Amino acid sequence: MLYAKVIGKTYSSFKHHALEGIDIKIIQELEIKTKNLVGKPFLALDPIGVAIGEYVGYEVSTQATWPFENKLVPTDSTITAIIDYISI
Amino acid sequence: MILGKVIGNIVTVIKDEKYNGLKVMIVQEMDMNGNLEQNYFISIDLIGVGIDEVVMVVNGTPARSSDETFDKGVDSIIVAKIEILIFEDRELKFQ
């Protein structure tokens, strides 16, 4: 799992039938020690319902399809956790 | 997933049997401010989008994780048309 901050959202009323009812959020990867945003922002599926500004955990690549157990859902990044606090 | 703009389509005559019925589009990557980047993809269109529309593209192995592309040689698909993007207090509307 990787760590990111939710920085935006999108509206899309026309999408693949497997994505119906699932939000698409804009997230950017976070460096965990300094809390600096790194890399390019990108789109991620949000099956759990997070808000803008929250810190989240997400899965990339093939693992991103695993939260949807019995369904074929085309996604290469999926938000899977909300991070409350981190201690290093 | 990344954001992209559909800039063209591809018409092919001879295709692998598994590709029958799939529509092929050319997508140019777009950043979250709406600027186009010099990065292009040939993507399978699963939803039926038109040229100049802003779309979401899934790349890599997960592109095969859909009813239409399961077990086919596909690594880039268009899965959603993006209408509004809210990013850093700005709202971008596409079409």
N, CA and C atoms of all chains as a GROMACS GRO file, in nm:
protein
  549
    1MET      N    1   0.085  -0.120   0.000
    1MET     CA    2   0.000   0.000   0.000
    1MET      C    3   0.088   0.125   0.000
    2LEU      N    4   0.042   0.227  -0.067
    2LEU     CA    5   0.115   0.353  -0.073
    2LEU      C    6   0.031   0.462  -0.009
    3TYR      N    7   0.096   0.572   0.026
    3TYR     CA    8   0.028   0.678   0.099
    3TYR      C    9   0.009   0.802   0.013
    4ALA      N   10  -0.107   0.862   0.023
    4ALA     CA   11  -0.136   0.977  -0.063
    4ALA      C   12  -0.231   1.072   0.008
    5LYS      N   13  -0.242   1.192  -0.048
    5LYS     CA   14  -0.339   1.289   0.001
    5LYS      C   15  -0.443   1.311  -0.108
    6VAL      N   16  -0.568   1.319  -0.068
    6VAL     CA   17  -0.674   1.345  -0.165
    6VAL      C   18  -0.676   1.495  -0.192
    7ILE      N   19  -0.656   1.534  -0.318
    7ILE     CA   20  -0.647   1.677  -0.347
    7ILE      C   21  -0.757   1.725  -0.442
    8GLY      N   22  -0.841   1.637  -0.487
    8GLY     CA   23  -0.946   1.685  -0.577
    8GLY      C   24  -1.043   1.575  -0.611
    9LYS      N   25  -1.148   1.610  -0.684
    9LYS     CA   26  -1.246   1.508  -0.725
    9LYS      C   27  -1.294   1.535  -0.866
   10THR      N   28  -1.362   1.438  -0.921
   10THR     CA   29  -1.413   1.454  -1.058
   10THR      C   30  -1.560   1.413  -1.062
   11TYR      N   31  -1.629   1.464  -1.162
   11TYR     CA   32  -1.765   1.418  -1.189
   11TYR      C   33  -1.766   1.351  -1.324
   12SER      N   34  -1.826   1.235  -1.329
   12SER     CA   35  -1.834   1.162  -1.453
   12SER      C   36  -1.965   1.086  -1.455
   13SER      N   37  -2.053   1.122  -1.546
   13SER     CA   38  -2.182   1.053  -1.550
   13SER      C   39  -2.185   0.945  -1.656
   14PHE      N   40  -2.077   0.935  -1.730
   14PHE     CA   41  -2.073   0.842  -1.843
   14PHE      C   42  -1.950   0.755  -1.827
   15LYS      N   43  -1.970   0.636  -1.769
   15LYS     CA   44  -1.854   0.552  -1.747
   15LYS      C   45  -1.886   0.405  -1.764
   16HIS      N   46  -1.783   0.323  -1.759
   16HIS     CA   47  -1.794   0.179  -1.775
   16HIS      C   48  -1.890   0.122  -1.670
   17HIS      N   49  -1.969   0.020  -1.707
   17HIS     CA   50  -2.073  -0.028  -1.616
   17HIS      C   51  -2.017  -0.083  -1.486
   18ALA      N   52  -1.893  -0.130  -1.487
   18ALA     CA   53  -1.835  -0.183  -1.363
   18ALA      C   54  -1.798  -0.072  -1.265
   19LEU      N   55  -1.790   0.052  -1.313
   19LEU     CA   56  -1.752   0.163  -1.226
   19LEU      C   57  -1.872   0.242  -1.175
   20GLU      N   58  -1.993   0.197  -1.210
   20GLU     CA   59  -2.113   0.268  -1.167
   20GLU      C   60  -2.117   0.279  -1.015
   21GLY      N   61  -2.144   0.399  -0.966
   21GLY     CA   62  -2.158   0.417  -0.822
   21GLY      C   63  -2.028   0.433  -0.746
   22ILE      N   64  -1.916   0.432  -0.816
   22ILE     CA   65  -1.786   0.449  -0.750
   22ILE      C   66  -1.728   0.584  -0.790
   23ASP      N   67  -1.689   0.665  -0.690
   23ASP     CA   68  -1.633   0.797  -0.718
   23ASP      C   69  -1.492   0.787  -0.775
   24ILE      N   70  -1.453   0.893  -0.846
   24ILE     CA   71  -1.315   0.903  -0.894
   24ILE      C   72  -1.254   1.026  -0.828
   25LYS      N   73  -1.146   1.008  -0.753
   25LYS     CA   74  -1.080   1.117  -0.682
   25LYS      C   75  -0.943   1.145  -0.743
   26ILE      N   76  -0.892   1.267  -0.718
   26ILE     CA   77  -0.756   1.301  -0.759
   26ILE      C   78  -0.666   1.291  -0.636
   27ILE      N   79  -0.562   1.211  -0.644
   27ILE     CA   80  -0.472   1.198  -0.530
   27ILE      C   81  -0.328   1.222  -0.574
   28GLN      N   82  -0.244   1.252  -0.476
   28GLN     CA   83  -0.102   1.272  -0.504
   28GLN      C   84  -0.021   1.202  -0.396
   29GLU      N   85   0.084   1.137  -0.436
   29GLU     CA   86   0.162   1.058  -0.341
   29GLU      C   87   0.230   1.147  -0.239
   30LEU      N   88   0.248   1.090  -0.119
   30LEU     CA   89   0.297   1.165  -0.005
   30LEU      C   90   0.426   1.099   0.044
   31GLU      N   91   0.526   1.182   0.076
   31GLU     CA   92   0.644   1.129   0.141
   31GLU      C   93   0.613   1.125   0.289
   32ILE      N   94   0.625   1.007   0.348
   32ILE     CA   95   0.561   0.987   0.477
   32ILE      C   96   0.630   1.063   0.591
   33LYS      N   97   0.763   1.083   0.583
   33LYS     CA   98   0.833   1.150   0.692
   33LYS      C   99   0.810   1.300   0.690
   34THR      N  100   0.822   1.360   0.571
   34THR     CA  101   0.815   1.505   0.563
   34THR      C  102   0.675   1.555   0.532
   35LYS      N  103   0.585   1.463   0.493
   35LYS     CA  104   0.449   1.497   0.451
   35LYS      C  105   0.446   1.588   0.328
   36ASN      N  106   0.554   1.586   0.249
   36ASN     CA  107   0.554   1.662   0.125
   36ASN      C  108   0.486   1.581   0.014
   37LEU      N  109   0.414   1.651  -0.072
   37LEU     CA  110   0.355   1.584  -0.187
   37LEU      C  111   0.463   1.563  -0.291
   38VAL      N  112   0.470   1.443  -0.347
   38VAL     CA  113   0.570   1.414  -0.449
   38VAL      C  114   0.502   1.357  -0.574
   39GLY      N  115   0.566   1.376  -0.686
   39GLY     CA  116   0.516   1.316  -0.810
   39GLY      C  117   0.398   1.391  -0.868
   40LYS      N  118   0.340   1.327  -0.969
   40LYS     CA  119   0.228   1.389  -1.041
   40LYS      C  120   0.096   1.347  -0.979
   41PRO      N  121  -0.003   1.438  -0.971
   41PRO     CA  122  -0.135   1.393  -0.927
   41PRO      C  123  -0.199   1.300  -1.031
   42PHE      N  124  -0.280   1.208  -0.984
   42PHE     CA  125  -0.345   1.114  -1.075
   42PHE      C  126  -0.482   1.076  -1.022
   43LEU      N  127  -0.555   0.999  -1.101
   43LEU     CA  128  -0.692   0.962  -1.066
   43LEU      C  129  -0.694   0.825  -0.997
   44ALA      N  130  -0.782   0.811  -0.899
   44ALA     CA  131  -0.796   0.682  -0.830
   44ALA      C  132  -0.942   0.657  -0.801
   45LEU      N  133  -0.980   0.530  -0.803
   45LEU     CA  134  -1.117   0.493  -0.767
   45LEU      C  135  -1.133   0.502  -0.615
   46ASP      N  136  -1.252   0.541  -0.573
   46ASP     CA  137  -1.276   0.559  -0.430
   46ASP      C  138  -1.400   0.480  -0.388
   47PRO      N  139  -1.385   0.350  -0.361
   47PRO     CA  140  -1.502   0.271  -0.321
   47PRO      C  141  -1.543   0.293  -0.175
   48ILE      N  142  -1.455   0.357  -0.093
   48ILE     CA  143  -1.487   0.370   0.049
   48ILE      C  144  -1.544   0.505   0.086
   49GLY      N  145  -1.528   0.605   0.003
   49GLY     CA  146  -1.584   0.737   0.032
   49GLY      C  147  -1.493   0.822   0.119
   50VAL      N  148  -1.397   0.891   0.059
   50VAL     CA  149  -1.308   0.979   0.134
   50VAL      C  150  -1.335   1.124   0.095
   51ALA      N  151  -1.288   1.217   0.179
   51ALA     CA  152  -1.309   1.359   0.152
   51ALA      C  153  -1.180   1.423   0.105
   52ILE      N  154  -1.193   1.540   0.041
   52ILE     CA  155  -1.074   1.613  -0.003
   52ILE      C  156  -0.995   1.658   0.120
   53GLY      N  157  -0.862   1.642   0.115
   53GLY     CA  158  -0.777   1.682   0.227
   53GLY      C  159  -0.738   1.565   0.317
   54GLU      N  160  -0.806   1.451   0.303
   54GLU     CA  161  -0.773   1.338   0.388
   54GLU      C  162  -0.650   1.263   0.335
   55TYR      N  163  -0.581   1.196   0.431
   55TYR     CA  164  -0.468   1.112   0.394
   55TYR      C  165  -0.517   0.968   0.379
   56VAL      N  166  -0.478   0.907   0.271
   56VAL     CA  167  -0.532   0.774   0.241
   56VAL      C  168  -0.422   0.676   0.202
   57GLY      N  169  -0.456   0.549   0.209
   57GLY     CA  170  -0.370   0.445   0.155
   57GLY      C  171  -0.432   0.396   0.025
   58TYR      N  172  -0.348   0.365  -0.072
   58TYR     CA  173  -0.403   0.318  -0.200
   58TYR      C  174  -0.317   0.206  -0.258
   59GLU      N  175  -0.380   0.130  -0.345
   59GLU     CA  176  -0.312   0.020  -0.413
   59GLU      C  177  -0.295   0.057  -0.560
   60VAL      N  178  -0.184   0.017  -0.618
   60VAL     CA  179  -0.164   0.041  -0.761
   60VAL      C  180  -0.154  -0.091  -0.837
   61SER      N  181  -0.166  -0.078  -0.969
   61SER     CA  182  -0.149  -0.190  -1.061
   61SER      C  183  -0.252  -0.301  -1.037
   62THR      N  184  -0.215  -0.426  -1.061
   62THR     CA  185  -0.312  -0.536  -1.055
   62THR      C  186  -0.380  -0.545  -0.919
   63GLN      N  187  -0.304  -0.517  -0.813
   63GLN     CA  188  -0.362  -0.527  -0.679
   63GLN      C  189  -0.481  -0.435  -0.663
   64ALA      N  190  -0.488  -0.329  -0.742
   64ALA     CA  191  -0.597  -0.232  -0.732
   64ALA      C  192  -0.732  -0.294  -0.764
   65THR      N  193  -0.731  -0.406  -0.836
   65THR     CA  194  -0.858  -0.470  -0.872
   65THR      C  195  -0.902  -0.571  -0.766
   66TRP      N  196  -0.815  -0.601  -0.670
   66TRP     CA  197  -0.847  -0.705  -0.573
   66TRP      C  198  -0.954  -0.666  -0.471
   67PRO      N  199  -0.968  -0.540  -0.430
   67PRO     CA  200  -1.076  -0.509  -0.336
   67PRO      C  201  -1.216  -0.545  -0.389
   68PHE      N  202  -1.231  -0.552  -0.519
   68PHE     CA  203  -1.360  -0.588  -0.578
   68PHE      C  204  -1.357  -0.738  -0.608
   69GLU      N  205  -1.388  -0.819  -0.508
   69GLU     CA  206  -1.355  -0.961  -0.514
   69GLU      C  207  -1.409  -1.037  -0.634
   70ASN      N  208  -1.541  -1.036  -0.650
   70ASN     CA  209  -1.598  -1.122  -0.752
   70ASN      C  210  -1.633  -1.048  -0.881
   71LYS      N  211  -1.588  -0.924  -0.891
   71LYS     CA  212  -1.626  -0.843  -1.006
   71LYS      C  213  -1.501  -0.806  -1.084
   72LEU      N  214  -1.516  -0.797  -1.216
   72LEU     CA  215  -1.406  -0.747  -1.296
   72LEU      C  216  -1.419  -0.596  -1.303
   73VAL      N  217  -1.333  -0.524  -1.236
   73VAL     CA  218  -1.338  -0.379  -1.236
   73VAL      C  219  -1.206  -0.326  -1.294
   74PRO      N  220  -1.213  -0.253  -1.405
   74PRO     CA  221  -1.089  -0.202  -1.463
   74PRO      C  222  -1.038  -0.080  -1.386
   75THR      N  223  -0.937  -0.098  -1.305
   75THR     CA  224  -0.879   0.014  -1.231
   75THR      C  225  -0.732  -0.016  -1.206
   76ASP      N  226  -0.646   0.087  -1.214
   76ASP     CA  227  -0.505   0.064  -1.179
   76ASP      C  228  -0.463   0.144  -1.056
   77SER      N  229  -0.556   0.212  -0.990
   77SER     CA  230  -0.526   0.264  -0.856
   77SER      C  231  -0.658   0.280  -0.780
   78THR      N  232  -0.662   0.223  -0.661
   78THR     CA  233  -0.784   0.220  -0.580
   78THR      C  234  -0.751   0.262  -0.438
   79ILE      N  235  -0.831   0.354  -0.383
   79ILE     CA  236  -0.813   0.397  -0.244
   79ILE      C  237  -0.872   0.287  -0.155
   80THR      N  238  -0.792   0.239  -0.059
   80THR     CA  239  -0.838   0.127   0.023
   80THR      C  240  -0.842   0.159   0.172
   81ALA      N  241  -0.783   0.272   0.215
   81ALA     CA  242  -0.779   0.299   0.359
   81ALA      C  243  -0.773   0.449   0.384
   82ILE      N  244  -0.827   0.490   0.500
   82ILE     CA  245  -0.811   0.628   0.544
   82ILE      C  246  -0.711   0.626   0.660
   83ILE      N  247  -0.609   0.711   0.652
   83ILE     CA  248  -0.505   0.710   0.754
   83ILE      C  249  -0.538   0.814   0.861
   84ASP      N  250  -0.551   0.768   0.986
   84ASP     CA  251  -0.582   0.860   1.096
   84ASP      C  252  -0.454   0.921   1.153
   85TYR      N  253  -0.358   0.838   1.189
   85TYR     CA  254  -0.231   0.893   1.233
   85TYR      C  255  -0.118   0.796   1.203
   86ILE      N  256   0.003   0.853   1.201
   86ILE     CA  257   0.121   0.772   1.170
   86ILE      C  258   0.223   0.799   1.279
   87SER      N  259   0.287   0.696   1.331
   87SER     CA  260   0.400   0.720   1.420
   87SER      C  261   0.523   0.650   1.364
   88ILE      N  262   0.630   0.726   1.349
   88ILE     CA  263   0.754   0.668   1.294
   88ILE      C  264   0.862   0.672   1.403
   89MET      N  265  -0.499   0.586  -1.239
   89MET     CA  266  -0.545   0.616  -1.374
   89MET      C  267  -0.498   0.755  -1.414
   90ILE      N  268  -0.492   0.781  -1.542
   90ILE     CA  269  -0.452   0.913  -1.586
   90ILE      C  270  -0.565   0.977  -1.668
   91LEU      N  271  -0.549   1.107  -1.681
   91LEU     CA  272  -0.646   1.185  -1.755
   91LEU      C  273  -0.592   1.201  -1.898
   92GLY      N  274  -0.680   1.194  -1.996
   92GLY     CA  275  -0.634   1.209  -2.133
   92GLY      C  276  -0.739   1.273  -2.220
   93LYS      N  277  -0.694   1.320  -2.334
   93LYS     CA  278  -0.787   1.377  -2.431
   93LYS      C  279  -0.783   1.292  -2.557
   94VAL      N  280  -0.900   1.255  -2.608
   94VAL     CA  281  -0.906   1.174  -2.729
   94VAL      C  282  -0.874   1.263  -2.848
   95ILE      N  283  -0.769   1.228  -2.924
   95ILE     CA  284  -0.732   1.314  -3.036
   95ILE      C  285  -0.750   1.247  -3.172
   96GLY      N  286  -0.784   1.119  -3.174
   96GLY     CA  287  -0.805   1.056  -3.303
   96GLY      C  288  -0.844   0.911  -3.288
   97ASN      N  289  -0.878   0.850  -3.399
   97ASN     CA  290  -0.908   0.707  -3.392
   97ASN      C  291  -0.826   0.630  -3.494
   98ILE      N  292  -0.824   0.500  -3.480
   98ILE     CA  293  -0.745   0.414  -3.569
   98ILE      C  294  -0.839   0.315  -3.634
   99VAL      N  295  -0.827   0.302  -3.765
   99VAL     CA  296  -0.907   0.203  -3.837
   99VAL      C  297  -0.812   0.093  -3.884
  100THR      N  298  -0.841  -0.031  -3.849
  100THR     CA  299  -0.756  -0.140  -3.892
  100THR      C  300  -0.839  -0.242  -3.969
  101VAL      N  301  -0.774  -0.311  -4.060
  101VAL     CA  302  -0.844  -0.411  -4.139
  101VAL      C  303  -0.818  -0.550  -4.083
  102ILE      N  304  -0.690  -0.584  -4.066
  102ILE     CA  305  -0.657  -0.717  -4.016
  102ILE      C  306  -0.631  -0.707  -3.867
  103LYS      N  307  -0.711  -0.780  -3.790
  103LYS     CA  308  -0.694  -0.777  -3.646
  103LYS      C  309  -0.695  -0.919  -3.594
  104ASP      N  310  -0.630  -0.936  -3.480
  104ASP     CA  311  -0.643  -1.062  -3.406
  104ASP      C  312  -0.792  -1.083  -3.378
  105GLU      N  313  -0.837  -1.208  -3.384
  105GLU     CA  314  -0.980  -1.238  -3.363
  105GLU      C  315  -1.033  -1.180  -3.234
  106LYS      N  316  -0.947  -1.180  -3.132
  106LYS     CA  317  -0.992  -1.134  -3.001
  106LYS      C  318  -1.025  -0.985  -3.001
  107TYR      N  319  -0.972  -0.913  -3.098
  107TYR     CA  320  -0.996  -0.768  -3.101
  107TYR      C  321  -1.126  -0.733  -3.173
  108ASN      N  322  -1.196  -0.832  -3.227
  108ASN     CA  323  -1.318  -0.803  -3.302
  108ASN      C  324  -1.418  -0.724  -3.219
  109GLY      N  325  -1.469  -0.617  -3.276
  109GLY     CA  326  -1.570  -0.538  -3.207
  109GLY      C  327  -1.516  -0.432  -3.114
  110LEU      N  328  -1.385  -0.426  -3.097
  110LEU     CA  329  -1.329  -0.323  -3.009
  110LEU      C  330  -1.287  -0.201  -3.091
  111LYS      N  331  -1.312  -0.084  -3.035
  111LYS     CA  332  -1.282   0.042  -3.103
  111LYS      C  333  -1.149   0.096  -3.050
  112VAL      N  334  -1.065   0.144  -3.138
  112VAL     CA  335  -0.931   0.187  -3.098
  112VAL      C  336  -0.918   0.338  -3.114
  113MET      N  337  -0.873   0.406  -3.011
  113MET     CA  338  -0.860   0.552  -3.014
  113MET      C  339  -0.718   0.593  -2.977
  114ILE      N  340  -0.679   0.714  -3.018
  114ILE     CA  341  -0.551   0.770  -2.977
  114ILE      C  342  -0.578   0.874  -2.869
  115VAL      N  343  -0.510   0.863  -2.757
  115VAL     CA  344  -0.532   0.950  -2.643
  115VAL      C  345  -0.401   1.022  -2.610
  116GLN      N  346  -0.412   1.152  -2.585
  116GLN     CA  347  -0.296   1.230  -2.542
  116GLN      C  348  -0.311   1.260  -2.394
  117GLU      N  349  -0.204   1.239  -2.319
  117GLU     CA  350  -0.211   1.260  -2.174
  117GLU      C  351  -0.234   1.407  -2.142
  118MET      N  352  -0.310   1.430  -2.032
  118MET     CA  353  -0.342   1.566  -1.991
  118MET      C  354  -0.311   1.578  -1.842
  119ASP      N  355  -0.257   1.693  -1.798
  119ASP     CA  356  -0.235   1.707  -1.654
  119ASP      C  357  -0.361   1.765  -1.589
  120MET      N  358  -0.357   1.780  -1.456
  120MET     CA  359  -0.478   1.817  -1.384
  120MET      C  360  -0.516   1.964  -1.405
  121ASN      N  361  -0.429   2.041  -1.472
  121ASN     CA  362  -0.464   2.178  -1.504
  121ASN      C  363  -0.526   2.191  -1.642
  122GLY      N  364  -0.538   2.081  -1.711
  122GLY     CA  365  -0.596   2.083  -1.844
  122GLY      C  366  -0.496   2.104  -1.956
  123ASN      N  367  -0.364   2.102  -1.924
  123ASN     CA  368  -0.261   2.116  -2.027
  123ASN      C  369  -0.226   1.979  -2.084
  124LEU      N  370  -0.210   1.975  -2.216
  124LEU     CA  371  -0.174   1.849  -2.280
  124LEU      C  372  -0.025   1.823  -2.265
  125GLU      N  373   0.011   1.695  -2.247
  125GLU     CA  374   0.151   1.657  -2.236
  125GLU      C  375   0.192   1.575  -2.358
  126GLN      N  376   0.321   1.568  -2.382
  126GLN     CA  377   0.370   1.496  -2.501
  126GLN      C  378   0.380   1.347  -2.472
  127ASN      N  379   0.267   1.285  -2.448
  127ASN     CA  380   0.265   1.144  -2.413
  127ASN      C  381   0.137   1.085  -2.471
  128TYR      N  382   0.151   0.988  -2.559
  128TYR     CA  383   0.034   0.937  -2.632
  128TYR      C  384   0.009   0.789  -2.603
  129PHE      N  385  -0.116   0.750  -2.606
  129PHE     CA  386  -0.152   0.610  -2.588
  129PHE      C  387  -0.246   0.566  -2.698
  130ILE      N  388  -0.239   0.438  -2.735
  130ILE     CA  389  -0.341   0.378  -2.820
  130ILE      C  390  -0.428   0.295  -2.727
  131SER      N  391  -0.553   0.338  -2.711
  131SER     CA  392  -0.639   0.277  -2.610
  131SER      C  393  -0.763   0.217  -2.673
  132ILE      N  394  -0.813   0.110  -2.610
  132ILE     CA  395  -0.939   0.050  -2.650
  132ILE      C  396  -1.052   0.127  -2.582
  133ASP      N  397  -1.149   0.168  -2.661
  133ASP     CA  398  -1.261   0.246  -2.608
  133ASP      C  399  -1.375   0.152  -2.569
  134LEU      N  400  -1.403   0.143  -2.439
  134LEU     CA  401  -1.508   0.051  -2.392
  134LEU      C  402  -1.643   0.120  -2.378
  135ILE      N  403  -1.648   0.251  -2.383
  135ILE     CA  404  -1.774   0.319  -2.351
  135ILE      C  405  -1.831   0.398  -2.468
  136GLY      N  406  -1.752   0.422  -2.570
  136GLY     CA  407  -1.801   0.498  -2.685
  136GLY      C  408  -1.785   0.647  -2.668
  137VAL      N  409  -1.662   0.695  -2.675
  137VAL     CA  410  -1.637   0.839  -2.664
  137VAL      C  411  -1.605   0.896  -2.802
  138GLY      N  412  -1.608   1.028  -2.810
  138GLY     CA  413  -1.579   1.094  -2.936
  138GLY      C  414  -1.448   1.170  -2.929
  139ILE      N  415  -1.405   1.222  -3.042
  139ILE     CA  416  -1.281   1.300  -3.048
  139ILE      C  417  -1.300   1.430  -2.970
  140ASP      N  418  -1.194   1.475  -2.902
  140ASP     CA  419  -1.189   1.597  -2.820
  140ASP      C  420  -1.252   1.580  -2.682
  141GLU      N  421  -1.298   1.461  -2.647
  141GLU     CA  422  -1.353   1.443  -2.514
  141GLU      C  423  -1.241   1.408  -2.415
  142VAL      N  424  -1.264   1.447  -2.289
  142VAL     CA  425  -1.166   1.419  -2.185
  142VAL      C  426  -1.205   1.290  -2.113
  143VAL      N  427  -1.110   1.198  -2.103
  143VAL     CA  428  -1.142   1.064  -2.055
  143VAL      C  429  -1.043   1.017  -1.948
  144MET      N  430  -1.082   0.910  -1.881
  144MET     CA  431  -0.993   0.844  -1.786
  144MET      C  432  -0.940   0.716  -1.850
  145VAL      N  433  -0.808   0.696  -1.843
  145VAL     CA  434  -0.745   0.582  -1.909
  145VAL      C  435  -0.681   0.491  -1.804
  146VAL      N  436  -0.708   0.361  -1.814
  146VAL     CA  437  -0.643   0.261  -1.730
  146VAL      C  438  -0.532   0.196  -1.810
  147ASN      N  439  -0.410   0.196  -1.756
  147ASN     CA  440  -0.296   0.138  -1.826
  147ASN      C  441  -0.244   0.013  -1.755
  148GLY      N  442  -0.181  -0.071  -1.830
  148GLY     CA  443  -0.115  -0.188  -1.773
  148GLY      C  444  -0.205  -0.309  -1.760
  149THR      N  445  -0.161  -0.406  -1.682
  149THR     CA  446  -0.235  -0.532  -1.665
  149THR      C  447  -0.381  -0.512  -1.626
  150PRO      N  448  -0.415  -0.418  -1.537
  150PRO     CA  449  -0.556  -0.404  -1.499
  150PRO      C  450  -0.648  -0.371  -1.616
  151ALA      N  451  -0.593  -0.332  -1.729
  151ALA     CA  452  -0.676  -0.306  -1.846
  151ALA      C  453  -0.745  -0.433  -1.894
  152ARG      N  454  -0.694  -0.549  -1.853
  152ARG     CA  455  -0.758  -0.675  -1.891
  152ARG      C  456  -0.866  -0.716  -1.793
  153SER      N  457  -0.883  -0.638  -1.688
  153SER     CA  458  -0.980  -0.674  -1.584
  153SER      C  459  -1.116  -0.610  -1.612
  154SER      N  460  -1.171  -0.638  -1.729
  154SER     CA  461  -1.308  -0.594  -1.756
  154SER      C  462  -1.375  -0.701  -1.840
  155ASP      N  463  -1.509  -0.697  -1.842
  155ASP     CA  464  -1.582  -0.801  -1.916
  155ASP      C  465  -1.539  -0.807  -2.062
  156GLU      N  466  -1.517  -0.688  -2.120
  156GLU     CA  467  -1.491  -0.682  -2.264
  156GLU      C  468  -1.348  -0.722  -2.301
  157THR      N  469  -1.253  -0.699  -2.212
  157THR     CA  470  -1.113  -0.721  -2.249
  157THR      C  471  -1.049  -0.836  -2.172
  158PHE      N  472  -1.127  -0.914  -2.099
  158PHE     CA  473  -1.071  -1.024  -2.021
  158PHE      C  474  -0.996  -1.122  -2.110
  159ASP      N  475  -0.870  -1.151  -2.075
  159ASP     CA  476  -0.788  -1.248  -2.150
  159ASP      C  477  -0.754  -1.204  -2.291
  160LYS      N  478  -0.751  -1.074  -2.315
  160LYS     CA  479  -0.710  -1.026  -2.447
  160LYS      C  480  -0.582  -0.944  -2.434
  161GLY      N  481  -0.514  -0.927  -2.544
  161GLY     CA  482  -0.387  -0.854  -2.540
  161GLY      C  483  -0.408  -0.704  -2.541
  162VAL      N  484  -0.454  -0.651  -2.431
  162VAL     CA  485  -0.488  -0.509  -2.422
  162VAL      C  486  -0.414  -0.450  -2.302
  163ASP      N  487  -0.352  -0.334  -2.317
  163ASP     CA  488  -0.289  -0.275  -2.199
  163ASP      C  489  -0.327  -0.130  -2.177
  164SER      N  490  -0.429  -0.082  -2.247
  164SER     CA  491  -0.474   0.055  -2.223
  164SER      C  492  -0.620   0.065  -2.264
  165ILE      N  493  -0.706   0.107  -2.171
  165ILE     CA  494  -0.848   0.118  -2.204
  165ILE      C  495  -0.905   0.250  -2.153
  166ILE      N  496  -1.010   0.295  -2.223
  166ILE     CA  497  -1.082   0.416  -2.181
  166ILE      C  498  -1.204   0.368  -2.103
  167VAL      N  499  -1.218   0.413  -1.977
  167VAL     CA  500  -1.328   0.361  -1.896
  167VAL      C  501  -1.427   0.467  -1.850
  168ALA      N  502  -1.394   0.595  -1.860
  168ALA     CA  503  -1.489   0.696  -1.815
  168ALA      C  504  -1.465   0.827  -1.888
  169LYS      N  505  -1.576   0.898  -1.908
  169LYS     CA  506  -1.566   1.033  -1.965
  169LYS      C  507  -1.572   1.130  -1.847
  170ILE      N  508  -1.474   1.218  -1.837
  170ILE     CA  509  -1.468   1.312  -1.724
  170ILE      C  510  -1.534   1.442  -1.766
  171GLU      N  511  -1.632   1.487  -1.688
  171GLU     CA  512  -1.703   1.611  -1.722
  171GLU      C  513  -1.656   1.730  -1.640
  172ILE      N  514  -1.640   1.709  -1.510
  172ILE     CA  515  -1.595   1.819  -1.423
  172ILE      C  516  -1.479   1.769  -1.338
  173LEU      N  517  -1.378   1.857  -1.324
  173LEU     CA  518  -1.260   1.824  -1.245
  173LEU      C  519  -1.246   1.933  -1.140
  174ILE      N  520  -1.247   1.896  -1.012
  174ILE     CA  521  -1.228   1.995  -0.906
  174ILE      C  522  -1.093   1.968  -0.843
  175PHE      N  523  -1.002   2.066  -0.853
  175PHE     CA  524  -0.863   2.044  -0.814
  175PHE      C  525  -0.806   2.174  -0.762
  176GLU      N  526  -0.762   2.176  -0.638
  176GLU     CA  527  -0.702   2.295  -0.577
  176GLU      C  528  -0.790   2.419  -0.596
  177ASP      N  529  -0.914   2.414  -0.553
  177ASP     CA  530  -1.008   2.527  -0.557
  177ASP      C  531  -1.042   2.575  -0.697
  178ARG      N  532  -1.004   2.499  -0.797
  178ARG     CA  533  -1.041   2.536  -0.933
  178ARG      C  534  -1.137   2.431  -0.987
  179GLU      N  535  -1.226   2.476  -1.072
  179GLU     CA  536  -1.320   2.382  -1.132
  179GLU      C  537  -1.304   2.388  -1.283
  180LEU      N  538  -1.266   2.275  -1.341
  180LEU     CA  539  -1.252   2.269  -1.486
  180LEU      C  540  -1.370   2.193  -1.543
  181LYS      N  541  -1.435   2.252  -1.642
  181LYS     CA  542  -1.546   2.183  -1.707
  181LYS      C  543  -1.504   2.147  -1.848
  182PHE      N  544  -1.529   2.023  -1.885
  182PHE     CA  545  -1.496   1.978  -2.020
  182PHE      C  546  -1.626   1.955  -2.096
  183GLN      N  547  -1.646   2.024  -2.200
  183GLN     CA  548  -1.762   2.011  -2.290
  183GLN      C  549  -1.894   2.021  -2.216
   0.00000   0.00000   0.00000
